[in-house]
Amino acid sequence: MIPELEPDEFVSFLADLWEARGWETSVRERADETHFVIGKRGDGKRGIIYVFPTATATVTERHLKQFVGFCRKRGVDVAVVATQGAFAEGARRIAGQRSVHLLNRSALANTVEEGGFEDVLGAYTETSGIDAVVERLEELGVPVPAALVERVAAVGAALGSIRERFDRGDGGDDGVSDAAGGTDTTDSSSDDGPTDSGSSRLGALRSRLGGLSARSVPAVVIPLVLVVAFVLGATMGPAVGLGSPLALGGNGGTDVSAVSTAGANATVDVRWNAKTTGSLTVNGTTYDAPDEQQFLLVRMNVTNREAEPTQFGQSALAVDVAGDRYAHQPLDGVTGFPSAGLFAPEETREVWTVFAIPENGTSATLLTTDETGVRFVHDTSLTPEATVESENE
């Protein structure tokens, strides 16, 4: 399955994928925030991808019927419906009857693999060298200070800029954009230029910088970040409470992920971390998981981004394991959420909740079941633990 993309990126990815397959495409956004990717081929064939770009979308039988009628009137040869969400059973039935191709993220992954279009997908999913290493460190539970990452990135950008200036040969003039949107990077120096020692040194320095780029420099510096972060995490973690937070894959071999229902416009931001365990001890009381089950403890830093109170309670959360959903597991006399799950305007609060899931599950997905726009961000700096404030606090 391909990773979830931002809605606009998903639309662009589909257009690029069709262009890689020989279509000339254009994109039209519709009033309901769906899109048409309209394609034409050299052999005269016409095609349309009807795109439902969000992960929360459900394509219904009614959508398919309307689209089939539209394609018939317009003489469309290839009809495709794509979504990051789901297809209702009725929609699948109509698609089978009317030869409409359905693409979800799983089907798109097969298309990418079978067609050799990894480079097209990579343009939307590849991370920079710094991001990739930081992600790996966080998966290992190693805290990486944001300030340190920013400094490394700044070094890479600065050296990349220096390289560009030497590549131009003029110390600063920008390249000239051509009609196709490219840049004329012809070296302004020539064989008839000066040949003094200063020029020789310049040429040598340019040669040395030639193998560097803003992308490759961090690869040289990052091992230092890794060593420093690892040492800090290993030696100082227990002392300052860093602990060993679970990333994707933790106790018992259960991988944990989360599905957002909103992006930058989310009502609620949830930074989370999780672990699986057979029992929990909260304020001296031990709770054991039911037979053949284990606890999934999720610690969250919840921020209400609205100027009004927002309700985000445990009942709004569920965990999907192998297609089965599990609501939160109440614990006798203790809870990690505020009363009624009510958050004041712009309030940030750490909370926790527990789910009882099969002990042999290999993966679990945290999701929200109501209409509140939630953005989940995995944060390994949060230690997944169940605590309650004492009455004296």
HELIX and SHEET records of a PDB file:
HELIX    1   1 PRO A    7  ALA A   20  1                                  14    
HELIX    2   2 GLU A   61  ARG A   74  1                                  14    
HELIX    3   3 GLU A   89  ARG A   98  1                                  10    
HELIX    4   4 ARG A  105  GLY A  115  1                                  11    
HELIX    5   5 GLU A  118  THR A  125  1                                   8    
HELIX    6   6 GLY A  129  GLU A  139  1                                  11    
HELIX    7   7 ALA A  146  ARG A  168  1                                  23    
HELIX    8   8 SER A  197  LEU A  209  1                                  13    
HELIX    9   9 VAL A  217  VAL A  240  1                                  24    
HELIX   10  10 ASN A  251  GLY A  253  5                                   3    
HELIX   11  11 GLN A  314  ALA A  316  5                                   3    
HELIX   12  12 SER A  339  GLY A  341  5                                   3    
SHEET    1   A 5 GLU A  24  GLU A  29  0                                        
SHEET    2   A 5 HIS A  35  LYS A  40 -1                                        
SHEET    3   A 5 ARG A  46  PHE A  52 -1                                        
SHEET    4   A 5 VAL A  78  THR A  83  1                                        
SHEET    5   A 5 HIS A 101  LEU A 103  1                                        
SHEET    1   B 2 THR A  58  VAL A  59  0                                        
SHEET    2   B 2 ALA A  86  PHE A  87  1                                        
SHEET    1   C 2 VAL A 176  SER A 177  0                                        
SHEET    2   C 2 THR A 183  ASP A 184 -1                                        
SHEET    1   D 4 ASP A 255  ALA A 258  0                                        
SHEET    2   D 4 SER A 363  THR A 368  1                                        
SHEET    3   D 4 LEU A 317  VAL A 321 -1                                        
SHEET    4   D 4 ASP A 324  TYR A 326 -1                                        
SHEET    1   E 4 THR A 348  PRO A 358  0                                        
SHEET    2   E 4 GLN A 293  ASN A 304 -1                                        
SHEET    3   E 4 VAL A 268  THR A 277 -1                                        
SHEET    4   E 4 VAL A 374  HIS A 378  1                                        
SHEET    1   F 2 SER A 279  VAL A 282  0                                        
SHEET    2   F 2 THR A 285  ASP A 288 -1                                        
SHEET    1   G 2 THR A 310  GLN A 311  0                                        
SHEET    2   G 2 LEU A 342  PHE A 343 -1                                        
END                                                                             
